[in-house]
């Protein structure tokens, strides 16, 4: 059984990671990292 990402999945994964790195600021990252539940937002 193969569990590796396909080429397309890996490309999407990297694209999403780059989008988050470019668009999610420090306070949002802190909120995500420090909450036990789904955030309801501001």
C-alpha distance matrix in Angstrom:
0.0 3.8 6.5 9.4 12.3 13.3 16.8 18.5 16.9 17.9 21.3 21.9 21.0 23.5 26.0 26.0 26.3 29.3 30.8 30.8 32.3 34.9 35.9 35.4 38.4 38.9 40.2 37.3 34.8 36.9 36.9 33.2 32.7 35.4 34.9 33.1 33.2 32.8 35.8 38.4 39.6 43.2
3.8 0.0 3.8 5.8 8.7 9.7 13.1 15.0 13.6 14.2 17.7 18.5 17.6 19.9 22.5 22.7 23.0 25.8 27.5 27.7 29.0 31.6 32.7 32.5 35.4 36.1 37.7 34.8 32.3 34.6 34.8 31.1 30.7 33.6 33.3 31.9 32.0 31.4 34.1 36.7 37.6 41.1
6.5 3.8 0.0 3.8 6.6 9.0 12.4 14.0 11.7 12.2 15.8 16.2 14.8 17.3 20.0 19.8 19.9 22.9 24.6 24.4 25.8 28.5 29.5 29.1 32.0 32.5 34.0 31.2 28.6 30.8 31.1 27.3 26.9 29.8 29.5 28.2 28.4 27.8 30.5 33.2 34.1 37.6
9.4 5.8 3.8 0.0 3.8 6.4 9.3 11.3 9.3 9.0 12.7 13.7 12.3 14.3 17.2 17.6 17.5 20.2 22.2 22.4 23.4 26.0 27.4 27.2 30.1 30.8 32.7 30.0 27.3 29.8 30.4 26.7 26.3 29.6 29.6 28.8 29.0 28.2 30.5 33.2 33.7 37.0
12.3 8.7 6.6 3.8 0.0 3.8 6.5 7.8 5.5 5.7 9.2 10.0 9.1 11.3 13.9 14.3 14.8 17.3 19.0 19.6 20.9 23.2 24.5 24.6 27.8 28.9 30.7 27.8 25.5 28.3 28.8 25.1 25.1 28.6 28.5 28.0 27.9 26.6 28.7 31.2 31.4 34.7
13.3 9.7 9.0 6.4 3.8 0.0 3.8 5.4 5.1 6.1 8.6 9.9 10.4 12.3 14.1 15.3 16.4 18.3 19.9 21.1 22.4 24.3 25.6 26.3 29.6 31.0 33.0 30.0 27.9 31.0 31.4 27.8 28.1 31.6 31.5 31.1 30.7 29.1 31.0 33.2 33.4 36.6
16.8 13.1 12.4 9.3 6.5 3.8 0.0 3.8 5.5 5.2 6.2 8.7 9.9 10.7 12.3 14.4 15.4 16.6 18.4 20.2 21.2 22.6 24.3 25.5 28.7 30.4 32.6 29.8 27.8 31.1 31.7 28.4 28.8 32.4 32.5 32.6 32.2 30.4 31.9 34.1 33.8 36.8
18.5 15.0 14.0 11.3 7.8 5.4 3.8 0.0 3.8 5.4 5.1 6.3 8.6 10.0 10.6 12.4 14.3 15.4 16.5 18.5 20.0 21.1 22.4 23.7 27.1 29.2 31.1 28.1 26.5 29.9 30.3 26.9 27.8 31.4 31.2 31.3 30.6 28.4 29.8 31.7 31.4 34.4
16.9 13.6 11.7 9.3 5.5 5.1 5.5 3.8 0.0 3.8 5.4 5.1 6.1 8.6 9.8 10.5 12.2 14.2 15.2 16.5 18.3 19.9 20.9 21.7 25.1 26.9 28.6 25.6 23.8 27.0 27.2 23.8 24.5 28.0 27.8 27.7 27.1 25.1 26.7 28.8 28.7 31.9
17.9 14.2 12.2 9.0 5.7 6.1 5.2 5.4 3.8 0.0 3.8 5.4 5.0 6.2 8.5 9.9 10.5 12.3 14.2 15.4 16.5 18.3 19.9 20.7 23.8 25.4 27.5 24.8 22.6 25.9 26.6 23.2 23.6 27.3 27.5 27.8 27.6 25.8 27.2 29.6 29.2 32.1
21.3 17.7 15.8 12.7 9.2 8.6 6.2 5.1 5.4 3.8 0.0 3.8 5.5 5.2 6.1 8.7 9.9 10.6 12.3 14.4 15.4 16.5 18.2 19.6 22.9 24.9 27.2 24.5 22.7 26.2 27.0 23.9 24.6 28.3 28.6 29.3 28.8 26.7 27.7 29.7 28.9 31.7
21.9 18.5 16.2 13.7 10.0 9.9 8.7 6.3 5.1 5.4 3.8 0.0 3.8 5.4 5.0 6.1 8.5 9.8 10.4 12.3 14.1 15.2 16.2 17.4 20.9 23.1 25.0 22.0 20.6 24.1 24.5 21.3 22.5 26.1 26.0 26.6 25.9 23.5 24.5 26.3 25.6 28.5
21.0 17.6 14.8 12.3 9.1 10.4 9.9 8.6 6.1 5.0 5.5 3.8 0.0 3.8 5.5 5.3 6.2 8.7 9.9 10.7 12.3 14.3 15.4 15.9 19.2 20.9 22.8 20.0 18.0 21.4 21.9 18.7 19.4 23.1 23.2 23.8 23.4 21.5 22.6 24.9 24.3 27.2
23.5 19.9 17.3 14.3 11.3 12.3 10.7 10.0 8.6 6.2 5.2 5.4 3.8 0.0 3.8 5.5 5.0 6.2 8.6 9.9 10.5 12.2 14.2 15.1 18.1 19.9 22.4 19.9 17.9 21.3 22.4 19.5 20.0 23.8 24.5 25.5 25.5 23.5 24.1 26.5 25.4 27.9
26.0 22.5 20.0 17.2 13.9 14.1 12.3 10.6 9.8 8.5 6.1 5.0 5.5 3.8 0.0 3.8 5.5 5.2 6.2 8.7 9.9 10.5 12.1 13.8 17.1 19.5 21.7 19.2 17.8 21.5 22.3 19.6 20.8 24.4 24.9 26.2 25.7 23.3 23.5 25.4 24.0 26.4
26.0 22.7 19.8 17.6 14.3 15.3 14.4 12.4 10.5 9.9 8.7 6.1 5.3 5.5 3.8 0.0 3.8 5.4 5.0 6.2 8.6 9.8 10.4 11.3 14.8 17.1 19.0 16.0 14.8 18.5 18.9 16.1 17.5 21.1 21.3 22.5 21.9 19.5 19.7 21.7 20.5 23.0
26.3 23.0 19.9 17.5 14.8 16.4 15.4 14.3 12.2 10.5 9.9 8.5 6.2 5.0 5.5 3.8 0.0 3.8 5.5 5.2 6.2 8.6 10.0 10.3 13.3 15.0 17.3 14.9 12.9 16.4 17.5 14.8 15.6 19.3 20.1 21.6 21.6 19.6 19.8 22.2 20.9 23.2
29.3 25.8 22.9 20.2 17.3 18.3 16.6 15.4 14.2 12.3 10.6 9.8 8.7 6.2 5.2 5.4 3.8 0.0 3.8 5.4 5.0 6.1 8.5 10.0 12.7 14.9 17.7 15.7 14.1 17.7 19.1 17.0 17.9 21.5 22.6 24.4 24.4 22.3 21.9 24.0 22.1 24.1
30.8 27.5 24.6 22.2 19.0 19.9 18.4 16.5 15.2 14.2 12.3 10.4 9.9 8.6 6.2 5.0 5.5 3.8 0.0 3.8 5.5 5.2 5.9 8.0 11.3 14.2 16.3 13.9 13.2 17.0 17.8 15.9 17.5 20.9 21.5 23.5 23.0 20.5 19.8 21.4 19.4 21.3
30.8 27.7 24.4 22.4 19.6 21.1 20.2 18.5 16.5 15.4 14.4 12.3 10.7 9.9 8.7 6.2 5.2 5.4 3.8 0.0 3.8 5.4 5.2 5.3 8.7 11.0 13.1 10.6 9.5 13.3 14.2 12.2 13.8 17.1 17.9 20.0 19.7 17.5 16.7 18.7 16.8 18.7
32.3 29.0 25.8 23.4 20.9 22.4 21.2 20.0 18.3 16.5 15.4 14.1 12.3 10.5 9.9 8.6 6.2 5.0 5.5 3.8 0.0 3.8 5.8 6.1 8.1 10.0 13.0 11.4 9.8 13.3 15.1 13.7 14.4 17.8 19.3 21.7 22.0 20.1 19.2 21.4 19.2 20.6
34.9 31.6 28.5 26.0 23.2 24.3 22.6 21.1 19.9 18.3 16.5 15.2 14.3 12.2 10.5 9.8 8.6 6.1 5.2 5.4 3.8 0.0 3.8 6.3 8.1 11.0 13.8 12.5 12.0 15.4 16.9 16.0 17.3 20.4 21.7 24.3 24.2 22.0 20.6 22.3 19.6 20.7
35.9 32.7 29.5 27.4 24.5 25.6 24.3 22.4 20.9 19.9 18.2 16.2 15.4 14.2 12.1 10.4 10.0 8.5 5.9 5.2 5.8 3.8 0.0 3.8 6.3 9.9 11.8 10.0 10.5 14.0 14.8 14.1 16.1 18.8 19.7 22.4 21.9 19.4 17.7 19.0 16.2 17.1
35.4 32.5 29.1 27.2 24.6 26.3 25.5 23.7 21.7 20.7 19.6 17.4 15.9 15.1 13.8 11.3 10.3 10.0 8.0 5.3 6.1 6.3 3.8 0.0 3.8 6.9 8.4 6.4 6.7 10.2 11.0 10.4 12.4 15.0 16.0 18.9 18.6 16.5 14.7 16.3 13.6 14.7
38.4 35.4 32.0 30.1 27.8 29.6 28.7 27.1 25.1 23.8 22.9 20.9 19.2 18.1 17.1 14.8 13.3 12.7 11.3 8.7 8.1 8.1 6.3 3.8 0.0 3.8 5.8 5.6 6.3 8.8 10.3 10.9 12.4 14.4 16.0 19.4 19.5 17.8 15.5 17.2 14.1 14.4
38.9 36.1 32.5 30.8 28.9 31.0 30.4 29.2 26.9 25.4 24.9 23.1 20.9 19.9 19.5 17.1 15.0 14.9 14.2 11.0 10.0 11.0 9.9 6.9 3.8 0.0 3.8 5.5 5.1 6.1 8.6 9.9 10.4 12.0 14.3 17.8 18.6 17.7 15.4 17.5 14.8 14.9
40.2 37.7 34.0 32.7 30.7 33.0 32.6 31.1 28.6 27.5 27.2 25.0 22.8 22.4 21.7 19.0 17.3 17.7 16.3 13.1 13.0 13.8 11.8 8.4 5.8 3.8 0.0 3.8 5.4 5.0 6.2 8.7 9.8 10.4 12.2 15.9 16.5 15.6 12.8 14.6 11.8 11.5
37.3 34.8 31.2 30.0 27.8 30.0 29.8 28.1 25.6 24.8 24.5 22.0 20.0 19.9 19.2 16.0 14.9 15.7 13.9 10.6 11.4 12.5 10.0 6.4 5.6 5.5 3.8 0.0 3.8 5.4 5.1 6.2 8.6 9.9 10.8 14.2 14.2 12.7 10.2 12.1 9.5 10.3
34.8 32.3 28.6 27.3 25.5 27.9 27.8 26.5 23.8 22.6 22.7 20.6 18.0 17.9 17.8 14.8 12.9 14.1 13.2 9.5 9.8 12.0 10.5 6.7 6.3 5.1 5.4 3.8 0.0 3.8 5.5 5.1 6.1 8.5 10.3 13.4 14.2 13.2 11.6 14.4 12.4 13.7
36.9 34.6 30.8 29.8 28.3 31.0 31.1 29.9 27.0 25.9 26.2 24.1 21.4 21.3 21.5 18.5 16.4 17.7 17.0 13.3 13.3 15.4 14.0 10.2 8.8 6.1 5.0 5.4 3.8 0.0 3.8 5.5 5.1 6.0 8.6 12.1 13.4 13.4 11.6 14.5 12.8 13.6
36.9 34.8 31.1 30.4 28.8 31.4 31.7 30.3 27.2 26.6 27.0 24.5 21.9 22.4 22.3 18.9 17.5 19.1 17.8 14.2 15.1 16.9 14.8 11.0 10.3 8.6 6.2 5.1 5.5 3.8 0.0 3.8 5.5 5.2 6.1 9.8 10.4 10.1 7.9 10.7 9.4 10.6
33.2 31.1 27.3 26.7 25.1 27.8 28.4 26.9 23.8 23.2 23.9 21.3 18.7 19.5 19.6 16.1 14.8 17.0 15.9 12.2 13.7 16.0 14.1 10.4 10.9 9.9 8.7 6.2 5.1 5.5 3.8 0.0 3.8 5.6 5.8 8.6 9.0 8.4 7.5 10.9 10.3 12.5
32.7 30.7 26.9 26.3 25.1 28.1 28.8 27.8 24.5 23.6 24.6 22.5 19.4 20.0 20.8 17.5 15.6 17.9 17.5 13.8 14.4 17.3 16.1 12.4 12.4 10.4 9.8 8.6 6.1 5.1 5.5 3.8 0.0 3.8 6.0 8.4 10.4 10.9 10.6 14.2 13.8 15.7
35.4 33.6 29.8 29.6 28.6 31.6 32.4 31.4 28.0 27.3 28.3 26.1 23.1 23.8 24.4 21.1 19.3 21.5 20.9 17.1 17.8 20.4 18.8 15.0 14.4 12.0 10.4 9.9 8.5 6.0 5.2 5.6 3.8 0.0 3.8 6.8 9.2 10.7 10.1 13.5 13.4 14.9
34.9 33.3 29.5 29.6 28.5 31.5 32.5 31.2 27.8 27.5 28.6 26.0 23.2 24.5 24.9 21.3 20.1 22.6 21.5 17.9 19.3 21.7 19.7 16.0 16.0 14.3 12.2 10.8 10.3 8.6 6.1 5.8 6.0 3.8 0.0 3.8 5.5 7.3 7.2 10.6 11.4 13.5
33.1 31.9 28.2 28.8 28.0 31.1 32.6 31.3 27.7 27.8 29.3 26.6 23.8 25.5 26.2 22.5 21.6 24.4 23.5 20.0 21.7 24.3 22.4 18.9 19.4 17.8 15.9 14.2 13.4 12.1 9.8 8.6 8.4 6.8 3.8 0.0 3.8 7.0 8.6 11.8 13.6 16.1
33.2 32.0 28.4 29.0 27.9 30.7 32.2 30.6 27.1 27.6 28.8 25.9 23.4 25.5 25.7 21.9 21.6 24.4 23.0 19.7 22.0 24.2 21.9 18.6 19.5 18.6 16.5 14.2 14.2 13.4 10.4 9.0 10.4 9.2 5.5 3.8 0.0 3.8 6.1 8.9 11.4 14.3
32.8 31.4 27.8 28.2 26.6 29.1 30.4 28.4 25.1 25.8 26.7 23.5 21.5 23.5 23.3 19.5 19.6 22.3 20.5 17.5 20.1 22.0 19.4 16.5 17.8 17.7 15.6 12.7 13.2 13.4 10.1 8.4 10.9 10.7 7.3 7.0 3.8 0.0 3.8 6.4 8.9 12.3
35.8 34.1 30.5 30.5 28.7 31.0 31.9 29.8 26.7 27.2 27.7 24.5 22.6 24.1 23.5 19.7 19.8 21.9 19.8 16.7 19.2 20.6 17.7 14.7 15.5 15.4 12.8 10.2 11.6 11.6 7.9 7.5 10.6 10.1 7.2 8.6 6.1 3.8 0.0 3.8 5.4 8.6
38.4 36.7 33.2 33.2 31.2 33.2 34.1 31.7 28.8 29.6 29.7 26.3 24.9 26.5 25.4 21.7 22.2 24.0 21.4 18.7 21.4 22.3 19.0 16.3 17.2 17.5 14.6 12.1 14.4 14.5 10.7 10.9 14.2 13.5 10.6 11.8 8.9 6.4 3.8 0.0 3.8 6.8
39.6 37.6 34.1 33.7 31.4 33.4 33.8 31.4 28.7 29.2 28.9 25.6 24.3 25.4 24.0 20.5 20.9 22.1 19.4 16.8 19.2 19.6 16.2 13.6 14.1 14.8 11.8 9.5 12.4 12.8 9.4 10.3 13.8 13.4 11.4 13.6 11.4 8.9 5.4 3.8 0.0 3.8
43.2 41.1 37.6 37.0 34.7 36.6 36.8 34.4 31.9 32.1 31.7 28.5 27.2 27.9 26.4 23.0 23.2 24.1 21.3 18.7 20.6 20.7 17.1 14.7 14.4 14.9 11.5 10.3 13.7 13.6 10.6 12.5 15.7 14.9 13.5 16.1 14.3 12.3 8.6 6.8 3.8 0.0
